[in-house]
Amino acid sequence: MALIITEDCTACDACRPACPNEAISVGDPLYVIDPLRCTECVGAEDEPQCKLVCPADCISVNPDFVETPEQLMKKYEDLHA
C-alpha cells in the first residue's frame, strides 16, 4: 500500500527528506506522496520513515493503492536498480 498525506498537513517538510524513495514532494498547499514510488519503506527500513517524523500525524494508508509486502519489495527493487 502506498501512503497518503491528509489535510492535516502543516507543510513542515519533515517527511520529504526522510523518504528513501523520493516519493514525497511539495504540493499545493499540502505535501503529496507519489503512490508509484511509495513502498512504505519496505526494502529500506522496518517502518515508514515519513510517519515517524511527521509532527502532525497526518500520514495514513492510501486505500486506492493496496499492495502486498512482496509487491512493495519488487517496487523498491525496481526503483533502486
CYANA upper distance limits for C-alpha pairs under 8 A (distance plus 0.5 A):
  1 MET  CA     38 CYS  CA      8.43
  1 MET  CA     39 THR  CA      7.52
  1 MET  CA     40 GLU  CA      7.55
  1 MET  CA     61 VAL  CA      7.08
  1 MET  CA     62 ASN  CA      7.05
  1 MET  CA     63 PRO  CA      8.00
  1 MET  CA     65 PHE  CA      5.61
  1 MET  CA     66 VAL  CA      4.80
  1 MET  CA     67 GLU  CA      5.01
  1 MET  CA     68 THR  CA      7.57
  1 MET  CA     72 LEU  CA      7.92
  2 ALA  CA     35 PRO  CA      5.60
  2 ALA  CA     36 LEU  CA      8.27
  2 ALA  CA     38 CYS  CA      5.71
  2 ALA  CA     39 THR  CA      6.58
  2 ALA  CA     40 GLU  CA      6.66
  2 ALA  CA     61 VAL  CA      6.70
  2 ALA  CA     62 ASN  CA      6.00
  2 ALA  CA     65 PHE  CA      6.14
  2 ALA  CA     66 VAL  CA      7.59
  2 ALA  CA     67 GLU  CA      8.14
  3 LEU  CA     33 ILE  CA      7.21
  3 LEU  CA     35 PRO  CA      7.46
  3 LEU  CA     38 CYS  CA      7.30
  3 LEU  CA     40 GLU  CA      7.21
  3 LEU  CA     59 ILE  CA      7.05
  3 LEU  CA     60 SER  CA      5.98
  3 LEU  CA     61 VAL  CA      4.94
  3 LEU  CA     62 ASN  CA      5.32
  4 ILE  CA     32 VAL  CA      7.45
  4 ILE  CA     33 ILE  CA      6.32
  4 ILE  CA     35 PRO  CA      8.47
  4 ILE  CA     59 ILE  CA      6.11
  4 ILE  CA     60 SER  CA      5.97
  4 ILE  CA     61 VAL  CA      6.44
  4 ILE  CA     62 ASN  CA      5.60
  5 ILE  CA      9 CYS  CA      7.22
  5 ILE  CA     30 LEU  CA      8.21
  5 ILE  CA     31 TYR  CA      7.27
  5 ILE  CA     32 VAL  CA      6.57
  5 ILE  CA     33 ILE  CA      7.30
  5 ILE  CA     58 CYS  CA      6.19
  5 ILE  CA     59 ILE  CA      5.04
  5 ILE  CA     60 SER  CA      7.02
  6 THR  CA     58 CYS  CA      5.75
  6 THR  CA     59 ILE  CA      6.67
  6 THR  CA     60 SER  CA      7.93
  7 GLU  CA     30 LEU  CA      7.53
  7 GLU  CA     58 CYS  CA      7.87
  8 ASP  CA     56 ALA  CA      7.20
  8 ASP  CA     57 ASP  CA      8.44
  8 ASP  CA     58 CYS  CA      6.03
  9 CYS  CA     30 LEU  CA      6.59
  9 CYS  CA     31 TYR  CA      7.73
  9 CYS  CA     56 ALA  CA      6.79
  9 CYS  CA     58 CYS  CA      6.25
 10 THR  CA     30 LEU  CA      7.97
 10 THR  CA     56 ALA  CA      7.29
 11 ALA  CA     29 PRO  CA      8.27
 11 ALA  CA     30 LEU  CA      6.58
 11 ALA  CA     31 TYR  CA      6.83
 13 ASP  CA     17 PRO  CA      8.01
 14 ALA  CA     18 ALA  CA      7.46
 14 ALA  CA     50 CYS  CA      7.97
 14 ALA  CA     53 VAL  CA      6.58
 14 ALA  CA     54 CYS  CA      6.70
 15 CYS  CA     19 CYS  CA      7.06
 15 CYS  CA     24 ILE  CA      7.78
 15 CYS  CA     49 GLN  CA      7.98
 15 CYS  CA     50 CYS  CA      4.99
 15 CYS  CA     51 LYS  CA      7.96
 15 CYS  CA     53 VAL  CA      6.70
 15 CYS  CA     54 CYS  CA      6.60
 16 ARG  CA     22 GLU  CA      7.66
 16 ARG  CA     23 ALA  CA      8.26
 16 ARG  CA     24 ILE  CA      5.61
 16 ARG  CA     25 SER  CA      6.91
 16 ARG  CA     50 CYS  CA      7.79
 17 PRO  CA     22 GLU  CA      8.13
 18 ALA  CA     49 GLN  CA      6.31
 18 ALA  CA     50 CYS  CA      6.29
 18 ALA  CA     53 VAL  CA      8.12
 19 CYS  CA     23 ALA  CA      7.03
 19 CYS  CA     24 ILE  CA      7.35
 19 CYS  CA     41 CYS  CA      8.08
 19 CYS  CA     49 GLN  CA      6.85
 19 CYS  CA     50 CYS  CA      6.69
 20 PRO  CA     41 CYS  CA      7.47
 20 PRO  CA     44 ALA  CA      7.37
 21 ASN  CA     37 ARG  CA      6.63
 21 ASN  CA     38 CYS  CA      7.14
 21 ASN  CA     39 THR  CA      8.26
 21 ASN  CA     41 CYS  CA      8.32
 21 ASN  CA     76 TYR  CA      8.19
 21 ASN  CA     79 LEU  CA      7.85
 22 GLU  CA     37 ARG  CA      7.78
 23 ALA  CA     33 ILE  CA      5.90
 23 ALA  CA     34 ASP  CA      5.55
 23 ALA  CA     35 PRO  CA      7.93
 23 ALA  CA     36 LEU  CA      8.40
 23 ALA  CA     37 ARG  CA      5.54
 23 ALA  CA     38 CYS  CA      6.04
 24 ILE  CA     31 TYR  CA      7.29
 24 ILE  CA     32 VAL  CA      6.09
 24 ILE  CA     33 ILE  CA      4.97
 24 ILE  CA     34 ASP  CA      6.83
 25 SER  CA     31 TYR  CA      6.18
 25 SER  CA     32 VAL  CA      6.02
 25 SER  CA     33 ILE  CA      7.08
 25 SER  CA     34 ASP  CA      8.44
 26 VAL  CA     30 LEU  CA      7.20
 26 VAL  CA     31 TYR  CA      5.03
 26 VAL  CA     32 VAL  CA      6.84
 27 GLY  CA     31 TYR  CA      5.12
 27 GLY  CA     32 VAL  CA      6.15
 33 ILE  CA     37 ARG  CA      8.46
 33 ILE  CA     38 CYS  CA      7.44
 34 ASP  CA     38 CYS  CA      6.67
 35 PRO  CA     65 PHE  CA      7.50
 37 ARG  CA     75 LYS  CA      8.00
 37 ARG  CA     76 TYR  CA      8.33
 37 ARG  CA     79 LEU  CA      7.87
 39 THR  CA     43 GLY  CA      8.35
 39 THR  CA     72 LEU  CA      5.52
 39 THR  CA     73 MET  CA      7.68
 39 THR  CA     75 LYS  CA      7.31
 39 THR  CA     76 TYR  CA      6.74
 40 GLU  CA     47 GLU  CA      7.38
 40 GLU  CA     48 PRO  CA      5.42
 40 GLU  CA     49 GLN  CA      8.48
 40 GLU  CA     72 LEU  CA      8.13
 41 CYS  CA     45 GLU  CA      5.77
 41 CYS  CA     46 ASP  CA      7.50
 41 CYS  CA     47 GLU  CA      6.58
 41 CYS  CA     48 PRO  CA      5.50
 41 CYS  CA     49 GLN  CA      7.33
 42 VAL  CA     46 ASP  CA      7.33
 42 VAL  CA     47 GLU  CA      7.83
 42 VAL  CA     48 PRO  CA      8.34
 42 VAL  CA     69 PRO  CA      7.71
 42 VAL  CA     72 LEU  CA      6.66
 42 VAL  CA     73 MET  CA      6.28
 42 VAL  CA     76 TYR  CA      7.51
 43 GLY  CA     72 LEU  CA      8.43
 43 GLY  CA     73 MET  CA      6.13
 43 GLY  CA     76 TYR  CA      6.55
 43 GLY  CA     77 GLU  CA      8.01
 45 GLU  CA     49 GLN  CA      7.93
 48 PRO  CA     52 LEU  CA      7.20
 49 GLN  CA     53 VAL  CA      6.97
 50 CYS  CA     54 CYS  CA      6.51
 50 CYS  CA     59 ILE  CA      8.08
 51 LYS  CA     57 ASP  CA      7.36
 51 LYS  CA     58 CYS  CA      8.41
 51 LYS  CA     59 ILE  CA      6.45
 54 CYS  CA     58 CYS  CA      7.56
 54 CYS  CA     59 ILE  CA      8.06
 62 ASN  CA     66 VAL  CA      8.04
 67 GLU  CA     71 GLN  CA      6.34
 67 GLU  CA     72 LEU  CA      6.93
 68 THR  CA     72 LEU  CA      6.78
 69 PRO  CA     73 MET  CA      6.64
 70 GLU  CA     74 LYS  CA      6.72
 71 GLN  CA     75 LYS  CA      6.67
 72 LEU  CA     76 TYR  CA      6.67
 73 MET  CA     77 GLU  CA      6.64
 74 LYS  CA     78 ASP  CA      6.64
 75 LYS  CA     79 LEU  CA      6.66
 76 TYR  CA     80 HIS  CA      6.75
 77 GLU  CA     81 ALA  CA      6.35
